[in-house]
Amino acid sequence: MMHRIQNPYTVFFTATLLLSPLLGQEKDTSPRKSPAQAATFKIDFGHRPKEEKDYKVAKWGPKDFDSKDLALFASRILPVTSAPIEDGVVLVHRGKILAVGPASEIKIPQGYQRVELGDGWLLPGFVDLHCHIAGAGWDLNDTVHPTNPEFRTLDLVGIHHPQIKRALAGGVTSVLYIPGSGSNSGGFGTLTKTAGRSASEALIRFPGSLKVAQAGNPERRAGDMGAGRIGMNFGLRAMFERGRAYYQKWEAYDAGKLKEKPEFQPDLEYLRGLFRNEYPVSVHTQAYQVCLETLRELHDEFGLWTFVDHGTFDAYRLAGEAFKRGVPIALGPRQYQFDRDTSRFIGLAAGWALGGKLGWPEGVPGVGRDGIAINTDAPVVPQEELSVQAAMAVRLGLPDSYAIRGLTINPARFIGADHRVGSIEVGKDADLVLWTGDPLDPRNYVRRAMVNGTFYYNCDPGGKNHKRRKF
């Protein structure tokens, strides 16, 4: 988690109300990248396996689910990766999307239950890549050593936790449940849904990512060394060097170049999968110097599939460097930076995405439409307020189309699960959320939410989650 500040909402909204004339993206005369140009950003996944069957360390959750055959009729469907559909229908079969399109063009198979969703917007469920609340326990920092590659959150997942239920009420259907940032590497996180009949059914993939924390929170003298940034960099490098050597032995053995089977080492096995690019390293990193070290050490030196998690304060000035490397940014929970040189509030998501001068003599490219995601760091910001985080980013200059992608398909791609979640497409998991309108308008709310083809949340009149409001 990030350092807490006194009531971050109070700080933000006070600044918004009192200083609203100053809010917005830094003004400069350099040409901005157009959306078409910005879309050329490509994530550097390395040589990751092409299909789930090719994974040797990571385990994927179930692909088939026990659900009703449904025909969902909605007045407006936002698939995200294609144009909006007016008066559309989505067919759901065994927890998967069987078809999507205009109701006039989709033939309803015999035996499908017709569900009229009425007026509202049907979107894919949101994906948050920084979550600490998907388990019953709060203690996700066990700082035995500065680096702990043997730790994992898989054993802690509890999808019936009250806060994870509220996440679903906010339209969040997938989360990366990661260790805290008390040490440089707190262990491996779990990519899970926020609803299901069991934790096993809710699993998308384990490991979801390796959690690394660069500076800031880990500076609490945990473990034997690494209280300062020099020690942290040394410790992380030593951990990755051990993991890479272990991975290389197994690759040589699998290729027939090594006769004797390597000894299984549980503290390094998940690092082996990391170097196979089966999952990424998600890096709690913020401020310019620390984010630069993340790009240089983790991506350049070790060649790891990497995404930046937080990227706050003045780190947005590295947008051009992240663009060149194919390192995307999952931004949050803080969304702005006060630039003392210009006496302006900088929208950080806009700074990362759109580029510009960003304080440099010459302009730099941003990571564009496809390089930005939004997160909460729940419970630092409540998980159900992920859409509010995106609305704040839009208020501070991020195009709204970028923000919608930053809640859905972008984080799904960053984590390597876009073949399962993040958009409404044939073959993907039926994680669908009905909003009363545009989710970037805080006045709208979730009416119904489906995970793996089953409705788990319903606040429509008469629905199981409906409560009469008293005025």
Buried (B, 14 or more C-beta within 10 A) or exposed (E): BBEEEEEBEEEBEEBBEEEEEEBBBBEBEEEBBEBEBBEEBEBBEBEBBEEBEEBEBBEBBBEEBEBBBBBBBBBBBBBBBEEEBEEBBBBBBBBBBBBBBEBEEBEBEEEBEEBEBEEBBBBBBBBBBBBBBBBBEEEBBBBEBBBBBBBBBBEBBEBEBEBBBBBBBBBBBBBBBBBBBBBBBBBBBBBBBBBBEEBEBBBBBBBBBBBBBBBBBBBEEBBEBBBEBEBBBBBBBEBBEBBBEBBBBBBEBEEEEBEEEBEEBEBBBBBBBBBBBBBBBBBBBBBBEBBBBBBEBBBBEBBBBBBBBBBBBBBBBBBBBBBEBBBBBBBBBBBBBEBEEEEBBBBBBBBBBBBBBBBBEEBBBBBBBBBBBBBBBBEBBBBBBBBBBBBBBBBBBBBBEBBBBBBBBBBBBBBBBBBBBBBBBEEBBBBBBBBBEBBBBEEBBBBBBBBBBBBBBBBBEEEEBEEEEEE
